[in-house]
């Protein structure tokens, strides 16, 4: 028998904060909508099988935050192994700063990164503890749907180059640099009386519709929560995941004007339109629950800590980084210092001043019946996730990104075209490491499904 518990805490800060997610510094003095942390725990009585999945409305969880939450749980809960707690980010670009050294220090009363980490850690730990203490038997169902949320964000041109959010009306525009994924992987939890009580959903798209604003916001997940609770009740627990989407975003490059026109006719904002699409996908899946059998009570959890090959830096990479440094001197980013440091690191790597160490990655794979989820600490490009999904022994597999903050992991074809998120300043790991991650993840999944 599998028991499930859940809990949510408000992460909205009570004073001004620096926002994380852009190259330049932003300070939020107000809140557009609340940010939250939600924890779901799964248990079958065997501590080695337990899993605590913690979704945070933040850019990414730094290692120090993960350690802090685990240390809190280790001191409070004897039967939940701390290493089986997984923190995952929705990747909103309008949440509080958690990592030191990204921006110049803010003046005044704005929270520091250290204060932000403590704020989040306390609430994430409290959510896990409450979820664990409130777990009880619930029927679990898996489902699958489709909703157009994420779009490929690299335009490709005749010279072979690609540009993130590049113009599509150029004469040399050829198309896009990769595919899209409109899947919605779903888990439903029902109470003994048949009431739908919880929905976990993985959408391959970061929550960054309004990524440049100056207010605290959960972005489109706020509207998704409103829509789902309107449909299924205010007490509905919602566990949001950002599935692998390193080369995807909600920004539309080709049909943007037409989409805006259609939204205006319906009186919807872009975020509300996304919520409508997700809500309709969920509603179709809910319709099929009457004919679905609950998942078998088979719970298993695998953890693997691996070292991935660091990305090689070429002469062309060095030349690009040097040119970017010169350009950045002419166009000083407001209070942002992190990207300049990453550019300098590219020069130092090529010049032999430093040696790139292997990149550590903590991977988790969880089996619930014939459903599986696999996590990684990257902004994982879609090609890798599709390879995992296609070869997974599970009936359905969700590949979840940003269970850490190791940056982008671009695909081989993406690197050939270049662009932000692909260049060596924004990715420590390249295709060789990507292949390692795929094979290690599949090895873990095969271990959880030995008879398939």
Secondary structure by P-SEA (a helix, b strand, c coil): cbbbbbcccccccccbbbbccccbbbbbcccccccbbbbbbbbccccccbbbbbbbccccccaaaaaaaaaaaaacccccccccbbbbbcccccccccccccccccccccccaaaaaaaaaaaaaaaaaaaaaaccbbbbbbbccccccccccbbbcccccccccccccccccccccccccccccbbbbbcccccccbbbbbbccccccccccccccccaaaaaaaaaaaaccccbbbbbbbccccccccccccaaaaaaaaaaaacccaaaaaaaaaaaaaaaaaaacccccccccbbbbbbbbbbcccccccaaaaaaaaaaaaaaaacccccccaaaaaaaaaaaaaaccccccbbbbbbbbbbcccbbbbbbcccccaaaaaaaaaaccccbbbbbcccccccccccaaaaaacccccccccccccaaaaaaaaaaaaaaaaaacccc
